[in-house]
């Protein structure tokens, strides 16, 4: 009987110590996980700052290209400004060869389809169907 009591007491004494050892290693693992997640957050913040810098640089490059284009292609119109919308019909004088924008790819605009051309109307760019005279697409303030 004494042996049974001692064996049960010994078993009870061993159970908490193994549970404590497991919990300590679990705590260590959790701390490692937290440190790894903190590293991931720092890396993500660094990546975000880098992306923001690249976006700022891209905007600066785009504005510089527009400024250079405006200097190279001075703009004087023989008519008043009118804010056109998609679907409006314009006269052929507005989309004559004098107003055509050939290097539309420089501004990352869509390539004109068949019978379409990009033309400049003051600070706006219009994609015009030259057969019908209808405005297909408008980019407002493209040349500011």
N, C-alpha and C positions, 0 to 999 in steps of 0.2 A: 504494500500500500504506500509506504514511504517512497519507494522508487517511482511510483506513478505520480505522486504529488511533485517530486523534484523534477521529473521529466516535463510535466505540464508547466511548472514555473520557469524552467529553462527555455521552453518553447515560447512562452509569453515574453520573456526577456529578449529573445532574439528577434522577434517580429518587429518591434518598434525600431531597433537599430538598422535593420535592412530597409525599412520604410524611410528612415531618415537619410540613409545613404542615397537612396534613389531620388528623394526629393532634392537633395543638394546637387546631384548631377543634373536633374531637371532644371534647377534654378540656373546652373552654369550654362546649360544649353539655351535656355530662354534669354539669358543675358547676351549670349553670342548672337542669337537671332535679332535681338533689339539693336545691337551694334551694327549688324549687317543691314538692317532696315534703315538705320540712321545714315550709313554710307550710301545706300541707294537714294535716299532723299537728297543728300548733298550732291550726288552725281546728277540727279534730275534737275536740281536748281542750277547747277553749273551748265547743263545742257540748255536749259531755258534761257539763261543769260546769253549764251552763245547764239541761240536762234534769234533772240531779240536784237543782238548786234548785227547779225546777218540781214535781218529785215530792215533795220535802219540804214545799213549800207546799200541795200537794194533800192530803197526809196530814194536815197541820195543819188545813186547812179541814174535812176529813171528821171529824176528832176533835172539832172545835169544834161542828159541826152535831149530832153524836151527843150531845155534852154539853148543847147547847141543847135538843134534843128531850127528853132525860131530865129536864131542869128543867121543861119545859112540860107533860110527861105523867108525873106521878109514878106510880110503879109499886108497888102492894101486891097481893100474890097471896093468895088464900084457900087455897092448897094448897102442898105441898112441891115442891121442885125435882126434876125427873127429866130426865135427858139423853135426849131423843128422837132417834131415827135415822130415816132415810128408810124409809117403808113401815110405820112403827108406827101403830097405831090409837089415837086419843085420844077422850076423851069430849066431847060437845058443850059442856059447861061450860068447857072449855079454849079453845074457839074462839068463844065468845060475843061479842056486840057490844062488850062492855067491853074486850076484848083485841085488837080489830082494829087493824091499822096501815094507815091510809088513805094516808099519804104515802110509800109504798114507793119512789117515784121519787127521792125525796130521798137515799136510801141506795144508789141505782143497782142496785136489785134487779129481777128480771124481773117483768113485768106478770102479775098472776094471770090464769089462764085461766077458762073458764066453770066455775062452782061451786067456785072456789078463792078463798082469802083468806089474806093475811099476818096472823099473830097473834103476839103477844109472849108468851113464856114465860120469865120472869125475864130474863136477859141474852141469851137466844136468840130468834131470829126463825124461825117455822115457816110454811111455805106448806102449807096444809091444804085437802084436798078436802072441802067441807062436806057433800057427799052421803054419802060413805063414811066420813068421819072419819079418813082415812089422811093421813099426813104425806108430802108430795110432795118438799119440799126443806127443808133446815135450814141456817141461818146461825148458827154458834155464836159467842158473845161479841159479838153485834152491838151491844149497848148498853152497853159498858164505858166 
